[in-house]
């Protein structure tokens, strides 16, 4: 599938990114390669493959640690280091202006 720099520019705009013309060309090429690989994968016959709920093999236990509360930083201590704080929260500059 051919990906044009204009399409990449539209995607970048949706993500609120500004890209140079050189970046647009490079990302267009990268996206073409990714989509070509996905097309290759779509050619595989997966009709006999059962859907999986997770990637662990049957009978194996998940190698996850148990949830346990541990030492934590007190909110007051964390907010003391913040450049801007208020109402018990960090204040950050607005990043989306649309």
C-alpha positions as CSV (number, residue, x, y, z in Angstrom):
1,X,0.0,0.0,0.0
2,X,1.4,3.4,-1.0
3,X,1.6,5.9,1.8
4,X,2.0,9.5,0.8
5,X,3.7,12.2,2.8
6,X,0.4,14.1,2.8
7,X,-1.2,11.1,4.6
8,X,1.6,11.1,7.2
9,X,1.1,14.8,7.6
10,X,-2.6,14.3,8.3
11,X,-1.8,11.6,10.9
12,X,0.8,13.8,12.5
13,X,-1.7,16.6,12.7
14,X,-4.2,14.4,14.5
15,X,-1.4,13.5,16.9
16,X,-0.5,17.2,17.3
17,X,3.0,16.6,15.9
18,X,4.9,18.9,13.6
19,X,7.2,17.0,11.2
20,X,9.8,18.3,8.7
21,X,9.5,17.3,5.1
22,X,12.4,14.9,5.5
23,X,10.6,13.3,8.4
24,X,7.3,13.0,6.4
25,X,9.2,11.1,3.7
26,X,10.9,8.8,6.2
27,X,7.7,8.0,8.1
28,X,5.8,7.4,4.8
29,X,8.5,4.8,3.8
30,X,8.4,3.2,7.3
31,X,4.6,3.0,7.3
32,X,4.6,1.4,3.8
33,X,7.0,-1.3,5.1
34,X,4.9,-1.9,8.2
35,X,1.7,-2.2,6.1
36,X,3.5,-4.5,3.6
37,X,4.4,-6.8,6.5
38,X,0.9,-6.8,7.8
39,X,-0.3,-7.8,4.3
40,X,2.2,-10.7,4.5
41,X,0.8,-11.8,7.8
42,X,-2.8,-11.6,6.5
43,X,-1.9,-14.2,3.9
44,X,-1.3,-16.8,6.6
45,X,-4.1,-19.4,7.1
46,X,-5.1,-19.1,10.7
47,X,-8.5,-20.9,10.3
48,X,-7.3,-23.8,12.6
49,X,-5.8,-21.6,15.3
50,X,-7.9,-21.2,18.4
51,X,-8.3,-17.6,19.8
52,X,-6.2,-17.0,22.9
53,X,-7.3,-15.1,26.0
54,X,-3.6,-14.7,27.0
55,X,-0.3,-15.8,25.7
56,X,0.5,-18.2,28.6
57,X,0.5,-21.9,27.8
58,X,-2.2,-24.0,29.4
59,X,-1.4,-25.2,32.8
60,X,1.4,-22.6,33.4
61,X,1.0,-20.0,36.1
62,X,1.4,-16.4,35.3
63,X,4.8,-15.2,36.3
64,X,3.4,-12.2,38.0
65,X,4.1,-10.9,41.5
66,X,1.3,-10.6,44.0
67,X,0.0,-7.1,44.7
68,X,1.2,-5.8,48.0
69,X,1.3,-2.3,49.4
70,X,4.8,-1.0,50.0
71,X,6.5,2.1,51.2
72,X,5.2,5.2,49.5
73,X,5.9,8.9,49.3
74,X,3.4,11.0,51.3
75,X,1.3,13.3,49.1
76,X,2.5,16.3,51.0
77,X,6.1,15.4,50.4
78,X,5.5,14.9,46.7
79,X,3.6,18.2,46.3
80,X,6.3,20.1,48.2
81,X,8.7,19.4,45.2
82,X,6.1,20.4,42.6
83,X,6.7,23.7,40.7
84,X,2.9,24.3,40.9
85,X,0.4,22.5,43.1
86,X,-3.1,23.2,44.3
87,X,-6.1,21.4,45.9
88,X,-3.8,18.4,46.7
89,X,-2.8,17.8,43.1
90,X,0.0,18.7,40.7
91,X,-0.8,21.5,38.3
92,X,0.5,21.2,34.8
93,X,0.4,23.6,31.8
94,X,-2.3,23.0,29.2
95,X,-0.9,21.1,26.3
96,X,-4.0,20.8,24.0
97,X,-5.2,24.2,22.8
98,X,-7.8,23.1,20.3
